[in-house]
Amino acid sequence: MTDENKKQERDLKDRKFYRAEQEAEFTDKGTPDTPQTRHPAYRLAFRDTDFLVREELRPVRFQLELLKPEMLLDEAGVGSTLVMYGSARIPSPDKVDEMRASITDANRTVVERLVEKAKYYTEAHKLAKMVSEKSIVEDGKRQFVICSGGGPSIMEAANRGASDAGAESIGLNIVLPHEQAPNKYVTPYLSFQFHYFALRKMHFLLRAKAVAVFPGGFGTFDEFFELLTLIQTGKMKPIPILLFGKDFWNRVIDFEALAEEGTINKDDLNLFRWCETADEAWGHICGFYKLNEPTLKAPC
């Protein structure tokens, strides 16, 4: 035994058990090739993917999907996020002409309405860029880090805005039956993939200090209404919810009718704020948190 090894044995801070990755290395290097060692039963449980995807291991997979992003975001110094929800179908301004070229008699109305919403791609990009440029740091943690679903359209605009500001941003992708991938503006080491929608939605809100909601479909509705429900029922403390596109939302949802029918309280309509521009949205955030420009510190 070397003097260094003897010293480590006497070190009170030294680990007395090998780390998991070291044990795995021992297995790779020193295991003889026999029928016993080749059988799946002999694999270390944490390296046995066939075992990990078994039905009985769902609770473990839940824990892993909760823990992995939480640990990596903490290690990355992310204190809080500005989450941005919205459609995966609204075109960016540079794709408008291409979309118009696809118009037929059958799809004219749908295409024209999507093209009209391209302005929200612009506002999502502007909001993400504006907030990212402020580089707010508190208690050594980065605040209002842009977080999207990691996909195209409004999600891409969010990550792109942060990237254009020279800032990092988060993408929370989900495994789907059809092909999908993170947009190219998500910071690679902050790009996560989820199996469970529930865990993905939890991570959207665990660090959220504000949420911007743009026109969207079922996914956006799901995320938006769950957020409203959490705050309405007191399960989550209020945060700024910035709802972009009043004409769109009032066309597809009659919020006032919900209150008139008595299924929500009239005051519940104050859980969100209407916005049309990035400047309006940031103004609501500053007002809610009493942030003073240009220092962006809460008043004493």
CORRA-V533716 format. One record per helix or strand. SS is the DSSP state (H for helix, E for strand). FROM is the first residue (numbers start at 1). TO is the last residue. If there is no record, write none. Layout:
BEGIN
{{SS;FROM;TO} {SS;FROM;TO}}
END
This chain:
BEGIN
{{H;3;10} {H;20;30} {H;35;38} {H;40;42} {H;45;47} {H;49;52} {H;55;75} {E;78;78} {E;81;85} {H;93;100} {H;108;116} {H;118;134} {E;137;138} {E;141;142} {E;145;148} {H;154;164} {E;170;174} {H;188;190} {E;191;194} {H;197;206} {E;208;213} {H;218;232} {E;240;244} {H;246;252} {H;255;260} {H;266;271} {E;273;275} {H;278;289} {E;291;292} {E;297;298}}
END
